Amino acid sequence: MQITHAEAQALPPLQWLKKPSVDGPPAQRDPAVVERVSRMLKEIETKGMDAVRAYAQELDGWSGALEIEAAELKKSGDALPPDVRTALEMGYERTHRFAAAQREHLTDFETEVAPGVVGGQRYVPVSRVGAYLPAGRFPLLASAFMTVNVAKTAGVPTVLACTPPSGEHGAHPAVLYGAYLSHADRVFALGGVQALGAMAFGLLGEAPVDMLVGAGNAFVTEAKRQLFGRVGIDLLAGPSEVAVIADDSADPVWVAADLLGQAEHGPNSPAALITTSEQQGRAVIAEVERQLESLATRDIAGPAWRDFGSVIVVDDRDGAVAVADVIAPEHLEIQTEDDDHYLANLSNYGSLFIGSWSTVAYSDKGIAGTNHVLPTGKTARYNAGLSVSRFLKPLTYQRAAKEGTASLAPAVERISAFEGLAAHGATATLRIDRIGRTSGAFDDVPAALRDQL
């Protein structure tokens, strides 16, 4: 993970044992991808389902039925090994349980901001969501739990799901079973840009969705970027990332395994170790190389570690916090003797995994309950992962009674006159004139400020 020159100036002293060999972020926008996606979306919007079906045939080799019938969806689990089916059911239940707890802690409220003036807030779900369930090089079986399931838990009435067809065999049965468990309203064997366009433009026998969610490749991410504004999105996810903060107490075998566990997502997936021990850093580097020799996915994880892997040595725990907050990783593991210090002081991460027993894979597969749709590319500095709150609109309202007019209208008149917005002022003047002006208009204003008014 890169640290710019400007960022480094604000950091305490650090030592690089391994720097990324590729200079620059791994998820830059490719002009060819931008142009291709733009052309596809325009054609899909113009030609409708004819374009969608043509792209399904061209890109996925699929000319069969697009919608997965309810009966087929229901029996999709029958094609799975019993242990896999049980594990998926566990992932759904735990992800639902955590999302339900999130929802319970988002409560409507009203408060009296002044005598006769009440302000309130209601959490209202969006009406329609389109979820993309990737199934590329590796089918990510927990995707529906993180998107469809969480949206339905938030109270979204209609959730459509699209997942790429797989050659002549239709959609992957495990992905379909995840969608079934998550209570998707309709599911389609449709991939890539054409899937997002079809949902956003209302081409699947449904009105256009209000929001698109779910991870995907560079084309899917670019389609979400271009459709944003027409629809809402969860976030623009780049290659999966992991950082581990470790001290001398950590097991380098476990640290190396956890770094490779995310590096195998793709050849441009960054993995970083931040350590207070040079000895630990060198041991992890050696262990990564040892594990790569026998790793079945070394052709993916190896280039990722070579090009985007990094090992940084800092003087102390405060230095580790500072570096981690600058790189703002998607996944951040803490394997130290002082985990609580890091929990209390870290600010920038997608999701935090506390203690050596908390590997990222537990969340990736949905078994830990938390969401794995998380911000990448340092966007965790200002963004959070997907949750029920993303599907809920915190809608505010006001209720002003007649008796509240005296504390509202005079201040609005004065501000509007200063701004030169006469019509704004008139709306307040009409109301205060109806009840008559009193001398108590600013009674609830602090004395020092009231004297100025």
C-alpha beads as a LAMMPS data file, in Angstrom:
LAMMPS data file: protein, C-alpha beads

453 atoms
452 bonds

1 atom types
1 bond types

-500.0 500.0 xlo xhi
-500.0 500.0 ylo yhi
-500.0 500.0 zlo zhi

Masses

1 110.0

Atoms # bond

1 1 1 0.000 0.000 0.000
2 1 1 1.454 3.301 -1.068
3 1 1 2.273 6.195 1.228
4 1 1 2.743 9.443 -0.653
5 1 1 5.572 11.860 0.028
6 1 1 3.131 14.355 1.544
7 1 1 1.636 11.677 3.809
8 1 1 5.091 10.534 4.911
9 1 1 5.987 14.036 6.085
10 1 1 3.320 13.839 8.782
11 1 1 4.290 10.342 9.972
12 1 1 6.773 9.368 12.679
13 1 1 9.991 7.636 11.523
14 1 1 9.444 4.329 9.755
15 1 1 11.501 1.697 7.964
16 1 1 10.455 -0.160 4.835
17 1 1 11.516 -3.808 4.806
18 1 1 9.478 -4.299 1.645
19 1 1 7.972 -1.683 -0.619
20 1 1 5.402 -2.253 -3.368
21 1 1 7.241 -2.637 -6.663
22 1 1 4.410 -1.014 -8.601
23 1 1 4.417 2.760 -8.188
24 1 1 0.862 3.956 -7.831
25 1 1 -2.520 2.629 -6.734
26 1 1 -3.643 -0.709 -8.186
27 1 1 -7.132 0.485 -9.056
28 1 1 -6.628 3.372 -11.464
29 1 1 -9.392 3.930 -13.989
30 1 1 -8.507 2.448 -17.350
31 1 1 -9.605 4.807 -20.164
32 1 1 -10.494 1.806 -22.316
33 1 1 -12.790 0.468 -19.569
34 1 1 -14.379 3.888 -19.093
35 1 1 -15.108 4.229 -22.821
36 1 1 -16.389 0.680 -23.199
37 1 1 -18.754 0.969 -20.211
38 1 1 -20.057 4.333 -21.396
39 1 1 -20.815 2.927 -24.836
40 1 1 -22.526 -0.149 -23.382
41 1 1 -24.739 1.830 -21.019
42 1 1 -25.841 4.193 -23.787
43 1 1 -26.733 1.248 -26.013
44 1 1 -28.602 -0.539 -23.225
45 1 1 -30.561 2.598 -22.376
46 1 1 -31.424 3.160 -26.047
47 1 1 -32.093 -0.389 -27.240
48 1 1 -33.345 -1.920 -24.017
49 1 1 -33.503 -5.685 -23.598
50 1 1 -32.275 -6.337 -27.131
51 1 1 -28.932 -4.854 -26.131
52 1 1 -28.963 -6.648 -22.774
53 1 1 -29.495 -10.045 -24.411
54 1 1 -26.902 -9.323 -27.085
55 1 1 -24.280 -8.525 -24.462
56 1 1 -25.255 -11.598 -22.428
57 1 1 -24.592 -13.702 -25.513
58 1 1 -21.389 -11.893 -26.491
59 1 1 -19.754 -11.624 -23.077
60 1 1 -21.110 -14.607 -21.146
61 1 1 -22.140 -16.967 -23.937
62 1 1 -25.639 -17.060 -22.496
63 1 1 -28.809 -17.128 -24.575
64 1 1 -31.076 -18.959 -22.142
65 1 1 -33.748 -17.588 -19.862
66 1 1 -32.582 -14.627 -17.826
67 1 1 -34.820 -14.970 -14.806
68 1 1 -34.301 -17.799 -12.348
69 1 1 -37.726 -19.219 -11.573
70 1 1 -38.761 -19.361 -7.927
71 1 1 -38.929 -23.163 -7.946
72 1 1 -35.399 -23.448 -9.340
73 1 1 -34.126 -20.938 -6.815
74 1 1 -35.699 -22.877 -3.963
75 1 1 -34.069 -26.161 -4.964
76 1 1 -30.646 -24.630 -5.755
77 1 1 -29.310 -25.865 -2.430
78 1 1 -29.982 -29.461 -3.455
79 1 1 -27.009 -29.298 -5.827
80 1 1 -24.595 -28.458 -3.016
81 1 1 -22.670 -30.752 -0.687
82 1 1 -24.533 -30.900 2.645
83 1 1 -21.642 -29.360 4.595
84 1 1 -21.434 -26.406 2.202
85 1 1 -25.177 -25.910 2.397
86 1 1 -25.059 -25.935 6.203
87 1 1 -22.174 -23.446 6.227
88 1 1 -24.093 -21.098 3.929
89 1 1 -27.165 -21.304 6.125
90 1 1 -24.977 -20.422 9.100
91 1 1 -23.506 -17.442 7.218
92 1 1 -26.946 -16.137 6.319
93 1 1 -28.243 -16.460 9.877
94 1 1 -25.267 -14.710 11.475
95 1 1 -25.171 -11.894 8.949
96 1 1 -28.902 -11.381 9.398
97 1 1 -28.523 -11.365 13.185
98 1 1 -25.846 -8.673 13.106
99 1 1 -27.779 -6.562 10.585
100 1 1 -30.919 -6.845 12.704
101 1 1 -28.971 -5.594 15.717
102 1 1 -27.743 -2.637 13.671
103 1 1 -31.317 -1.829 12.695
104 1 1 -32.505 -1.983 16.303
105 1 1 -29.964 0.681 17.244
106 1 1 -31.196 3.140 14.606
107 1 1 -34.217 4.678 16.273
108 1 1 -36.716 7.335 15.256
109 1 1 -36.939 10.321 17.575
110 1 1 -38.536 13.703 18.228
111 1 1 -37.132 16.579 20.255
112 1 1 -38.460 19.997 21.220
113 1 1 -35.920 22.509 19.916
114 1 1 -37.891 25.479 21.270
115 1 1 -41.318 25.957 22.909
116 1 1 -43.898 24.956 20.304
117 1 1 -41.239 23.745 17.829
118 1 1 -40.567 20.027 17.407
119 1 1 -37.972 18.400 15.163
120 1 1 -37.972 14.704 14.357
121 1 1 -36.295 11.996 12.338
122 1 1 -37.576 8.756 10.812
123 1 1 -35.539 5.970 9.236
124 1 1 -37.282 5.017 5.986
125 1 1 -35.893 2.281 3.679
126 1 1 -35.315 2.928 0.012
127 1 1 -37.958 1.295 -2.154
128 1 1 -35.986 -0.763 -4.644
129 1 1 -32.458 -2.194 -4.585
130 1 1 -30.488 -4.024 -7.244
131 1 1 -27.765 -6.354 -5.916
132 1 1 -24.910 -7.646 -8.040
133 1 1 -23.611 -11.066 -6.960
134 1 1 -20.185 -11.693 -8.555
135 1 1 -19.195 -15.146 -9.731
136 1 1 -16.022 -14.651 -11.730
137 1 1 -12.699 -16.407 -11.132
138 1 1 -13.994 -17.475 -7.716
139 1 1 -17.715 -17.425 -6.825
140 1 1 -18.045 -15.385 -3.630
141 1 1 -20.808 -17.314 -1.936
142 1 1 -21.504 -14.841 0.886
143 1 1 -22.200 -11.882 -1.421
144 1 1 -25.975 -12.196 -1.184
145 1 1 -25.794 -12.200 2.613
146 1 1 -24.027 -8.832 2.562
147 1 1 -26.305 -7.145 0.030
148 1 1 -29.703 -8.796 -0.469
149 1 1 -29.982 -10.019 3.118
150 1 1 -28.934 -6.702 4.696
151 1 1 -31.260 -4.723 2.415
152 1 1 -34.211 -6.944 3.326
153 1 1 -33.297 -6.701 7.020
154 1 1 -33.337 -2.918 6.643
155 1 1 -36.903 -3.201 5.340
156 1 1 -36.378 -2.655 1.606
157 1 1 -39.607 -3.882 -0.059
158 1 1 -38.084 -5.049 -3.366
159 1 1 -34.592 -6.430 -3.950
160 1 1 -33.526 -7.738 -7.356
161 1 1 -30.338 -9.768 -7.739
162 1 1 -28.213 -10.432 -10.813
163 1 1 -25.375 -12.930 -11.045
164 1 1 -23.348 -13.919 -14.133
165 1 1 -24.305 -17.099 -15.959
166 1 1 -21.595 -19.729 -16.058
167 1 1 -21.218 -21.007 -19.613
168 1 1 -23.976 -23.430 -20.517
169 1 1 -24.988 -24.163 -16.944
170 1 1 -26.718 -20.999 -15.863
171 1 1 -25.933 -19.275 -12.592
172 1 1 -23.794 -20.894 -9.922
173 1 1 -26.054 -22.953 -7.608
174 1 1 -24.287 -21.837 -4.415
175 1 1 -24.693 -18.171 -5.368
176 1 1 -28.368 -18.843 -6.120
177 1 1 -28.842 -20.578 -2.793
178 1 1 -27.352 -17.563 -1.032
179 1 1 -29.843 -15.346 -2.847
180 1 1 -32.677 -17.688 -1.893
181 1 1 -31.701 -17.710 1.781
182 1 1 -31.456 -13.913 1.678
183 1 1 -35.029 -13.562 0.383
184 1 1 -34.252 -11.914 -2.955
185 1 1 -37.536 -11.025 -4.651
186 1 1 -36.301 -11.862 -8.159
187 1 1 -32.990 -13.287 -9.403
188 1 1 -31.528 -13.096 -12.906
189 1 1 -28.704 -14.913 -14.680
190 1 1 -27.168 -11.708 -15.957
191 1 1 -23.668 -10.388 -15.502
192 1 1 -21.527 -7.306 -15.771
193 1 1 -22.457 -3.933 -17.181
194 1 1 -25.596 -5.309 -18.809
195 1 1 -26.913 -6.434 -15.407
196 1 1 -26.381 -3.062 -13.771
197 1 1 -27.817 -1.222 -16.750
198 1 1 -30.893 -3.445 -16.863
199 1 1 -31.622 -2.865 -13.171
200 1 1 -30.917 0.876 -13.303
201 1 1 -32.984 1.455 -16.450
202 1 1 -35.936 -0.689 -15.344
203 1 1 -35.626 -3.343 -18.065
204 1 1 -36.327 -6.477 -16.018
205 1 1 -40.091 -6.180 -15.849
206 1 1 -39.706 -3.915 -12.856
207 1 1 -39.394 -0.198 -12.259
208 1 1 -35.822 1.134 -12.124
209 1 1 -34.024 0.403 -8.875
210 1 1 -33.174 3.264 -6.526
211 1 1 -29.823 1.828 -5.516
212 1 1 -27.162 -0.563 -6.839
213 1 1 -24.964 -2.551 -4.465
214 1 1 -22.387 -5.313 -4.631
215 1 1 -18.789 -5.822 -5.685
216 1 1 -17.531 -6.709 -9.143
217 1 1 -14.682 -6.342 -11.593
218 1 1 -13.381 -3.095 -13.109
219 1 1 -16.291 -2.963 -15.587
220 1 1 -18.896 -3.387 -12.852
221 1 1 -17.228 -0.728 -10.712
222 1 1 -17.067 1.696 -13.630
223 1 1 -20.733 1.066 -14.465
224 1 1 -21.681 1.915 -10.885
225 1 1 -19.576 5.061 -11.101
226 1 1 -21.295 6.193 -14.294
227 1 1 -24.781 5.305 -13.055
228 1 1 -24.296 7.108 -9.732
229 1 1 -26.653 10.060 -9.549
230 1 1 -29.272 8.270 -11.558
231 1 1 -29.234 5.662 -8.789
232 1 1 -27.511 5.480 -5.438
233 1 1 -24.623 3.079 -4.885
234 1 1 -22.972 1.474 -1.886
235 1 1 -19.349 2.300 -2.726
236 1 1 -16.755 1.983 -5.489
237 1 1 -14.670 -0.994 -4.428
238 1 1 -11.228 -1.626 -5.860
239 1 1 -8.994 -4.672 -5.315
240 1 1 -9.328 -6.301 -1.911
241 1 1 -6.845 -5.044 0.708
242 1 1 -5.501 -6.229 4.037
243 1 1 -3.144 -4.762 6.604
244 1 1 -1.931 -6.434 9.780
245 1 1 -0.534 -4.636 12.818
246 1 1 1.695 -7.092 14.680
247 1 1 4.264 -6.990 17.466
248 1 1 6.697 -9.619 18.786
249 1 1 3.842 -11.614 20.305
250 1 1 2.323 -12.460 16.907
251 1 1 2.950 -15.762 15.160
252 1 1 4.629 -14.970 11.794
253 1 1 3.083 -18.103 10.289
254 1 1 -0.422 -16.802 11.047
255 1 1 0.408 -13.260 9.948
256 1 1 1.798 -14.500 6.633
257 1 1 -1.224 -16.736 6.067
258 1 1 -3.618 -13.846 6.697
259 1 1 -1.718 -11.583 4.276
260 1 1 -1.903 -14.242 1.573
261 1 1 -5.538 -14.918 2.416
262 1 1 -6.443 -11.571 0.902
263 1 1 -3.670 -11.390 -1.704
264 1 1 -5.248 -14.370 -3.462
265 1 1 -8.307 -12.247 -4.310
266 1 1 -6.399 -10.916 -7.314
267 1 1 -2.912 -10.132 -8.637
268 1 1 -3.341 -6.462 -7.717
269 1 1 -4.587 -6.949 -4.145
270 1 1 -2.395 -5.035 -1.659
271 1 1 -1.265 -6.666 1.593
272 1 1 0.697 -4.781 4.249
273 1 1 2.353 -5.611 7.550
274 1 1 2.880 -2.801 10.056
275 1 1 5.078 -4.006 12.896
276 1 1 6.940 -2.652 15.904
277 1 1 9.546 -5.399 15.474
278 1 1 12.063 -5.637 12.633
279 1 1 12.620 -9.283 13.566
280 1 1 8.879 -9.951 13.171
281 1 1 8.836 -8.173 9.820
282 1 1 11.700 -10.234 8.412
283 1 1 10.196 -13.450 9.748
284 1 1 6.880 -12.707 8.036
285 1 1 8.592 -11.941 4.711
286 1 1 10.376 -15.297 4.862
287 1 1 7.185 -17.081 5.871
288 1 1 5.183 -15.574 3.008
289 1 1 7.745 -16.887 0.540
290 1 1 7.678 -20.311 2.181
291 1 1 3.893 -20.560 2.094
292 1 1 3.731 -19.398 -1.502
293 1 1 5.758 -22.421 -2.601
294 1 1 2.858 -24.784 -1.891
295 1 1 -0.124 -22.421 -2.156
296 1 1 -2.606 -23.534 -4.807
297 1 1 -3.340 -19.921 -5.710
298 1 1 0.305 -18.790 -5.783
299 1 1 -0.060 -17.630 -9.395
300 1 1 -2.449 -14.971 -8.070
301 1 1 -1.203 -14.322 -4.549
302 1 1 2.465 -14.368 -5.594
303 1 1 2.257 -11.435 -8.048
304 1 1 0.008 -9.554 -5.613
305 1 1 2.607 -9.867 -2.838
306 1 1 5.517 -9.115 -5.188
307 1 1 3.957 -6.006 -6.729
308 1 1 1.715 -4.647 -3.951
309 1 1 2.968 -6.201 -0.729
310 1 1 4.669 -4.058 1.915
311 1 1 6.284 -4.443 5.327
312 1 1 6.755 -1.338 7.476
313 1 1 8.608 -1.153 10.779
314 1 1 7.671 1.594 13.266
315 1 1 9.063 2.527 16.670
316 1 1 5.975 2.014 18.795
317 1 1 2.236 1.451 18.868
318 1 1 1.444 5.125 18.218
319 1 1 3.535 4.948 15.066
320 1 1 1.597 1.863 13.994
321 1 1 -1.697 3.699 14.515
322 1 1 -0.459 6.674 12.496
323 1 1 0.638 4.529 9.542
324 1 1 -2.545 2.453 9.566
325 1 1 -4.726 5.564 9.589
326 1 1 -2.836 6.921 6.560
327 1 1 -3.163 3.780 4.447
328 1 1 -6.774 3.305 5.656
329 1 1 -7.026 -0.357 4.639
330 1 1 -10.194 -2.223 3.761
331 1 1 -9.432 -4.983 6.290
332 1 1 -7.217 -4.328 9.316
333 1 1 -6.065 -7.098 11.648
334 1 1 -4.563 -6.474 15.089
335 1 1 -2.260 -9.188 16.459
336 1 1 -0.532 -7.623 19.455
337 1 1 -0.277 -7.700 23.237
338 1 1 -2.206 -4.436 23.429
339 1 1 -5.178 -4.915 21.111
340 1 1 -7.487 -2.660 23.142
341 1 1 -5.175 0.316 22.634
342 1 1 -5.516 -0.068 18.881
343 1 1 -9.297 -0.459 19.061
344 1 1 -9.514 2.778 21.039
345 1 1 -7.173 4.795 18.806
346 1 1 -7.528 3.611 15.202
347 1 1 -9.896 5.646 13.010
348 1 1 -9.499 4.681 9.350
349 1 1 -10.373 1.148 8.274
350 1 1 -13.194 -0.720 6.570
351 1 1 -13.496 -3.379 9.257
352 1 1 -11.271 -4.251 12.221
353 1 1 -10.259 -7.786 13.226
354 1 1 -9.061 -7.809 16.821
355 1 1 -6.742 -10.518 18.098
356 1 1 -4.846 -13.313 16.384
357 1 1 -7.947 -15.525 16.343
358 1 1 -9.913 -13.008 14.221
359 1 1 -8.914 -13.657 10.626
360 1 1 -10.497 -11.699 7.776
361 1 1 -11.744 -14.906 6.156
362 1 1 -14.313 -15.323 8.945
363 1 1 -16.008 -12.144 7.732
364 1 1 -15.366 -12.780 4.043
365 1 1 -17.485 -15.927 4.221
366 1 1 -20.230 -14.323 6.311
367 1 1 -19.596 -16.485 9.355
368 1 1 -18.632 -13.619 11.689
369 1 1 -21.806 -11.649 10.907
370 1 1 -20.224 -8.339 9.857
371 1 1 -20.440 -7.014 6.304
372 1 1 -17.615 -7.603 3.834
373 1 1 -18.590 -4.879 1.351
374 1 1 -16.003 -2.345 2.492
375 1 1 -14.201 0.800 1.293
376 1 1 -10.849 0.413 -0.492
377 1 1 -8.188 2.706 -1.918
378 1 1 -7.891 4.849 1.248
379 1 1 -11.577 5.812 1.051
380 1 1 -12.016 4.433 4.576
381 1 1 -10.762 7.870 5.645
382 1 1 -14.286 9.174 4.998
383 1 1 -16.446 6.188 4.118
384 1 1 -17.778 3.103 5.882
385 1 1 -18.751 -0.354 4.760
386 1 1 -22.199 -1.478 3.706
387 1 1 -24.739 -1.834 6.514
388 1 1 -28.459 -1.499 7.132
389 1 1 -27.948 2.250 7.555
390 1 1 -26.972 2.578 3.888
391 1 1 -30.421 1.331 2.867
392 1 1 -32.214 3.689 5.245
393 1 1 -32.915 7.367 4.675
394 1 1 -32.838 9.400 7.922
395 1 1 -35.704 11.708 7.005
396 1 1 -36.214 14.768 9.154
397 1 1 -39.431 16.669 9.774
398 1 1 -40.527 19.748 11.694
399 1 1 -43.768 20.589 13.451
400 1 1 -44.220 24.238 14.477
401 1 1 -47.295 25.137 16.503
402 1 1 -48.913 28.570 16.637
403 1 1 -47.277 29.224 19.988
404 1 1 -43.830 28.584 18.451
405 1 1 -44.182 31.399 15.927
406 1 1 -42.904 34.082 18.273
407 1 1 -39.589 32.251 18.668
408 1 1 -39.186 31.533 14.940
409 1 1 -40.502 34.359 12.806
410 1 1 -38.533 37.395 14.082
411 1 1 -35.158 35.709 13.587
412 1 1 -36.154 34.527 10.114
413 1 1 -37.276 38.049 9.211
414 1 1 -33.940 39.502 10.230
415 1 1 -31.811 36.875 8.467
416 1 1 -33.922 37.108 5.286
417 1 1 -33.692 40.920 5.227
418 1 1 -29.910 40.737 5.601
419 1 1 -29.720 38.212 2.769
420 1 1 -32.052 40.240 0.572
421 1 1 -34.521 37.365 0.223
422 1 1 -37.819 39.213 0.633
423 1 1 -40.106 36.263 -0.081
424 1 1 -38.449 34.207 2.634
425 1 1 -39.039 37.015 5.104
426 1 1 -42.649 37.437 4.005
427 1 1 -43.495 33.837 4.938
428 1 1 -42.418 34.607 8.509
429 1 1 -44.004 38.086 8.603
430 1 1 -47.414 36.726 7.575
431 1 1 -47.396 34.335 10.499
432 1 1 -46.120 36.709 13.174
433 1 1 -48.571 39.390 12.084
434 1 1 -51.438 36.928 12.433
435 1 1 -50.742 36.351 16.118
436 1 1 -49.243 39.729 17.002
437 1 1 -45.677 40.461 17.987
438 1 1 -44.495 39.968 21.544
439 1 1 -41.363 40.968 23.402
440 1 1 -40.398 37.367 24.187
441 1 1 -39.243 36.345 20.712
442 1 1 -35.679 35.593 21.808
443 1 1 -36.293 34.364 25.341
444 1 1 -34.620 30.991 24.715
445 1 1 -31.498 32.563 23.178
446 1 1 -28.413 32.798 25.463
447 1 1 -28.234 36.180 27.204
448 1 1 -25.019 37.347 25.524
449 1 1 -26.467 36.719 22.090
450 1 1 -29.926 38.052 23.007
451 1 1 -28.399 41.417 23.899
452 1 1 -27.087 41.679 20.340
453 1 1 -30.499 40.865 18.882

Bonds

1 1 1 2
2 1 2 3
3 1 3 4
4 1 4 5
5 1 5 6
6 1 6 7
7 1 7 8
8 1 8 9
9 1 9 10
10 1 10 11
11 1 11 12
12 1 12 13
13 1 13 14
14 1 14 15
15 1 15 16
16 1 16 17
17 1 17 18
18 1 18 19
19 1 19 20
20 1 20 21
21 1 21 22
22 1 22 23
23 1 23 24
24 1 24 25
25 1 25 26
26 1 26 27
27 1 27 28
28 1 28 29
29 1 29 30
30 1 30 31
31 1 31 32
32 1 32 33
33 1 33 34
34 1 34 35
35 1 35 36
36 1 36 37
37 1 37 38
38 1 38 39
39 1 39 40
40 1 40 41
41 1 41 42
42 1 42 43
43 1 43 44
44 1 44 45
45 1 45 46
46 1 46 47
47 1 47 48
48 1 48 49
49 1 49 50
50 1 50 51
51 1 51 52
52 1 52 53
53 1 53 54
54 1 54 55
55 1 55 56
56 1 56 57
57 1 57 58
58 1 58 59
59 1 59 60
60 1 60 61
61 1 61 62
62 1 62 63
63 1 63 64
64 1 64 65
65 1 65 66
66 1 66 67
67 1 67 68
68 1 68 69
69 1 69 70
70 1 70 71
71 1 71 72
72 1 72 73
73 1 73 74
74 1 74 75
75 1 75 76
76 1 76 77
77 1 77 78
78 1 78 79
79 1 79 80
80 1 80 81
81 1 81 82
82 1 82 83
83 1 83 84
84 1 84 85
85 1 85 86
86 1 86 87
87 1 87 88
88 1 88 89
89 1 89 90
90 1 90 91
91 1 91 92
92 1 92 93
93 1 93 94
94 1 94 95
95 1 95 96
96 1 96 97
97 1 97 98
98 1 98 99
99 1 99 100
100 1 100 101
101 1 101 102
102 1 102 103
103 1 103 104
104 1 104 105
105 1 105 106
106 1 106 107
107 1 107 108
108 1 108 109
109 1 109 110
110 1 110 111
111 1 111 112
112 1 112 113
113 1 113 114
114 1 114 115
115 1 115 116
116 1 116 117
117 1 117 118
118 1 118 119
119 1 119 120
120 1 120 121
121 1 121 122
122 1 122 123
123 1 123 124
124 1 124 125
125 1 125 126
126 1 126 127
127 1 127 128
128 1 128 129
129 1 129 130
130 1 130 131
131 1 131 132
132 1 132 133
133 1 133 134
134 1 134 135
135 1 135 136
136 1 136 137
137 1 137 138
138 1 138 139
139 1 139 140
140 1 140 141
141 1 141 142
142 1 142 143
143 1 143 144
144 1 144 145
145 1 145 146
146 1 146 147
147 1 147 148
148 1 148 149
149 1 149 150
150 1 150 151
151 1 151 152
152 1 152 153
153 1 153 154
154 1 154 155
155 1 155 156
156 1 156 157
157 1 157 158
158 1 158 159
159 1 159 160
160 1 160 161
161 1 161 162
162 1 162 163
163 1 163 164
164 1 164 165
165 1 165 166
166 1 166 167
167 1 167 168
168 1 168 169
169 1 169 170
170 1 170 171
171 1 171 172
172 1 172 173
173 1 173 174
174 1 174 175
175 1 175 176
176 1 176 177
177 1 177 178
178 1 178 179
179 1 179 180
180 1 180 181
181 1 181 182
182 1 182 183
183 1 183 184
184 1 184 185
185 1 185 186
186 1 186 187
187 1 187 188
188 1 188 189
189 1 189 190
190 1 190 191
191 1 191 192
192 1 192 193
193 1 193 194
194 1 194 195
195 1 195 196
196 1 196 197
197 1 197 198
198 1 198 199
199 1 199 200
200 1 200 201
201 1 201 202
202 1 202 203
203 1 203 204
204 1 204 205
205 1 205 206
206 1 206 207
207 1 207 208
208 1 208 209
209 1 209 210
210 1 210 211
211 1 211 212
212 1 212 213
213 1 213 214
214 1 214 215
215 1 215 216
216 1 216 217
217 1 217 218
218 1 218 219
219 1 219 220
220 1 220 221
221 1 221 222
222 1 222 223
223 1 223 224
224 1 224 225
225 1 225 226
226 1 226 227
227 1 227 228
228 1 228 229
229 1 229 230
230 1 230 231
231 1 231 232
232 1 232 233
233 1 233 234
234 1 234 235
235 1 235 236
236 1 236 237
237 1 237 238
238 1 238 239
239 1 239 240
240 1 240 241
241 1 241 242
242 1 242 243
243 1 243 244
244 1 244 245
245 1 245 246
246 1 246 247
247 1 247 248
248 1 248 249
249 1 249 250
250 1 250 251
251 1 251 252
252 1 252 253
253 1 253 254
254 1 254 255
255 1 255 256
256 1 256 257
257 1 257 258
258 1 258 259
259 1 259 260
260 1 260 261
261 1 261 262
262 1 262 263
263 1 263 264
264 1 264 265
265 1 265 266
266 1 266 267
267 1 267 268
268 1 268 269
269 1 269 270
270 1 270 271
271 1 271 272
272 1 272 273
273 1 273 274
274 1 274 275
275 1 275 276
276 1 276 277
277 1 277 278
278 1 278 279
279 1 279 280
280 1 280 281
281 1 281 282
282 1 282 283
283 1 283 284
284 1 284 285
285 1 285 286
286 1 286 287
287 1 287 288
288 1 288 289
289 1 289 290
290 1 290 291
291 1 291 292
292 1 292 293
293 1 293 294
294 1 294 295
295 1 295 296
296 1 296 297
297 1 297 298
298 1 298 299
299 1 299 300
300 1 300 301
301 1 301 302
302 1 302 303
303 1 303 304
304 1 304 305
305 1 305 306
306 1 306 307
307 1 307 308
308 1 308 309
309 1 309 310
310 1 310 311
311 1 311 312
312 1 312 313
313 1 313 314
314 1 314 315
315 1 315 316
316 1 316 317
317 1 317 318
318 1 318 319
319 1 319 320
320 1 320 321
321 1 321 322
322 1 322 323
323 1 323 324
324 1 324 325
325 1 325 326
326 1 326 327
327 1 327 328
328 1 328 329
329 1 329 330
330 1 330 331
331 1 331 332
332 1 332 333
333 1 333 334
334 1 334 335
335 1 335 336
336 1 336 337
337 1 337 338
338 1 338 339
339 1 339 340
340 1 340 341
341 1 341 342
342 1 342 343
343 1 343 344
344 1 344 345
345 1 345 346
346 1 346 347
347 1 347 348
348 1 348 349
349 1 349 350
350 1 350 351
351 1 351 352
352 1 352 353
353 1 353 354
354 1 354 355
355 1 355 356
356 1 356 357
357 1 357 358
358 1 358 359
359 1 359 360
360 1 360 361
361 1 361 362
362 1 362 363
363 1 363 364
364 1 364 365
365 1 365 366
366 1 366 367
367 1 367 368
368 1 368 369
369 1 369 370
370 1 370 371
371 1 371 372
372 1 372 373
373 1 373 374
374 1 374 375
375 1 375 376
376 1 376 377
377 1 377 378
378 1 378 379
379 1 379 380
380 1 380 381
381 1 381 382
382 1 382 383
383 1 383 384
384 1 384 385
385 1 385 386
386 1 386 387
387 1 387 388
388 1 388 389
389 1 389 390
390 1 390 391
391 1 391 392
392 1 392 393
393 1 393 394
394 1 394 395
395 1 395 396
396 1 396 397
397 1 397 398
398 1 398 399
399 1 399 400
400 1 400 401
401 1 401 402
402 1 402 403
403 1 403 404
404 1 404 405
405 1 405 406
406 1 406 407
407 1 407 408
408 1 408 409
409 1 409 410
410 1 410 411
411 1 411 412
412 1 412 413
413 1 413 414
414 1 414 415
415 1 415 416
416 1 416 417
417 1 417 418
418 1 418 419
419 1 419 420
420 1 420 421
421 1 421 422
422 1 422 423
423 1 423 424
424 1 424 425
425 1 425 426
426 1 426 427
427 1 427 428
428 1 428 429
429 1 429 430
430 1 430 431
431 1 431 432
432 1 432 433
433 1 433 434
434 1 434 435
435 1 435 436
436 1 436 437
437 1 437 438
438 1 438 439
439 1 439 440
440 1 440 441
441 1 441 442
442 1 442 443
443 1 443 444
444 1 444 445
445 1 445 446
446 1 446 447
447 1 447 448
448 1 448 449
449 1 449 450
450 1 450 451
451 1 451 452
452 1 452 453
